């Protein structure tokens, strides 16, 4: 396992938040949006929470032909209270050095 390199420069595109993770009508993002919205997240609070969630965290690393993926799975603090296990995936594309948020979603805690 490793941490995400250059995480202090990580990019979270607003379209990734509002158009995907918080968009109830998105075909793949809709279920994720229901989870994040019911727990009180907005664009701003979700971005801040995901950055805190991944900063300095151990990540599972997977290499693809196009990028290196870093999956961080650990509890995420909910704005309305409590913690829920969330996996967030970040990528560093080939030829780049800055990580970008790919997705985030709730998961069952690992046994």
HELIX and SHEET records of a PDB file:
HELIX    1   1 UNK A    7  UNK A    9  5                                   3    
HELIX    2   2 UNK A   14  UNK A   16  1                                   3    
HELIX    3   3 UNK A   17  UNK A   21  3                                   5    
HELIX    4   4 UNK A   30  UNK A   38  1                                   9    
HELIX    5   5 UNK A   43  UNK A   54  1                                  12    
SHEET    1   A 4 UNK A  60  UNK A  63  0                                        
SHEET    2   A 4 UNK A  67  UNK A  77 -1                                        
SHEET    3   A 4 UNK A  83  UNK A  93 -1                                        
SHEET    4   A 4 UNK A 100  UNK A 106 -1                                        
END                                                                             
